[in-house]
């Protein structure tokens, strides 16, 4: 039995005309999506690099056993392993903050060659201090840690710092800190404006 048709022919578009319209629209949509994603991702990358992420984790710069003064000098950067600087900067081994706010400071210093005979002569003088050494008008001691009967001191605290404050760490002479990055380290993290 033959199929009956309605008698109305259905117009069919040739594939070539569909491809001429659809392909440019598809390419335009892809280019628009790429441009939109690129523009939206840039602010997110800037946000990660913003001063709101100011932090540093530093290792001891142990270039020699002699120190002309009591200052400990620090290094930071990815080449040192777990050490980094993101926001603050180093100035002659001292940490300078570039953004005012409240920071969490943390420090651990382990004495090199610590023994009971050393403590018999230096026990009462063994002190580690962390302070703002520059600018001079803003100079203040933030931490004063005594070694007492041990070979390690560690501490942390929250403290307000102003832009340009340079933090100095001093260890009583002639004591020597351990150069091991797991035993002696210093860092800051910005926590609030």
Secondary structure, DSSP 4 states (H G I P E B T S, - for coil): -PPP--SPPPP---HHHHHHHHHHHHHHHHHHHHHHHHHHHHHHHHHHTSGGG-EEEEEE--S-S--SSSEE-EE-SGGGSS-EEES-EEETTEEE-SS-EEEEEEEEEEBTT--HHHHHHHTTT-EEEEEEEESGGG-EEEEEEE-TTSSEEEEEEEEEE-TT-EEEEEE-TT--B---TTTSEEEEEEEE-
